[in-house]
Amino acid sequence: MYINEGMLMENIVAQMFTAKGHNLYFYSKHSDNAQERMEIDFLLAKSRVTSRHNIIPIEVKSGKNYTFSSLKKIMEKFRDFVATPVVLHTGDLKTENGVEFLPVYMTSCL
């Protein structure tokens, strides 16, 4: 029996965001061109709106080996509108190349 752990993890995160009162948004752009194709699991609006960097893009990763090319693409394309991107994962807290990596249990801190 195959279990899609990524789907389960995304649903857990969605429940945690909903419990904190966040509205749930995502971004998806389908294209035949791989350079333009991207999908972001969650977009959170910052509680205090300023003129720039009001949206936090969030990717949820359940495995140990992963990429986050969509996160890089959205940062390049919408750099004037997005804040520091976040990857929720099963690893430790760290910051790398301008991306915040948070353990999944810290979801409620966002």
N, C-alpha and C positions, 0 to 999 in steps of 0.2 A: 504494500500500500504506500503510495506517494503522498506526502504532506507538503504543501507549498508553505514553507516556513516564512518566506517573505510576505506573503499575503496575510498570514496570521499576525506577524509583527506589525504590519501597517495597520491592521484593524485594532490592535492593542493601543498603538499610538493614537489613532483616531478617537478611540474611547477616552483616552487620557486628555486629549485636547478638548473634546466635547465637555468632559467633566469640569475642566477649568473655565468653560464659557467661551472658548474660541470658536469662531466660524471656520468651517473647513473649506479650503480652496486648493486646487491643484492646477498644474499647467501641463498641457500636452500639445505638441505640434508634430503632426505626421507629415512625412515627406518622402519622396523616392530618393532624395539626396540625404545621405547619412549625416552630412555636416549640418544640415538644418533640422534633423529629427531630434526631438528631446521630450522628456517627460519628467516632471518634478512631482514628488509624492504629495507634499504639502506646501502651501504658502500661508504664512501668518502675517497679519498686519500688526505693526508695532502699536502699542497702546497709546503712544503719543505721536501724533502725525506731524511731521515736519515737511519741508518742501522737497526733501530728497531721502533716499535710502529708507523707505517706509515698509518694505516687504522683506520678510525673512524666508528664503527658500530652504526647504528641508527635505533631505533624502533619508529614507529608512533602509538600513542594510541588516540582514539577519545572519549572513555568513561571515567567514573570516577573510576571504579573498573577494574583493569587489572593486569595481571602478565607479566613478561618478562623473562620467563625461557630460551628462546633461546638466549637472550643476556647474561645471566649467563653462559650458555654452551659454547658460542663462546669465552667468556673471559677466561674460563678455558682451552679450547682446543688450542686457538691461542694467548695466553697471550704475547708471544714475538713479535707479529706482530701488535696487536691492541692497539690503544690509549684509552683514557677514553671513555667509551660508553655513548651514548646520547639517552634519551627518549624524543621525542617531544610529548607534551600532552596539554590538555586544562587547566591544573592547573598552579600553581605558580612556579617560579624559585627556585630550591633547589638542593642540592647534598646529596645523601644518599647511603651508602655502595659502594662508588666508582663510582656511576652512576650520570651523570649530567641530571637533569630533566629541560627541557626548555619549556616555553610556545610556542605554534606553531608559533606565530607571530615573534619569534626570529630565525626562520629558516634561514632567510637571513644573520644572523650573523655567520653562519657556513661556 
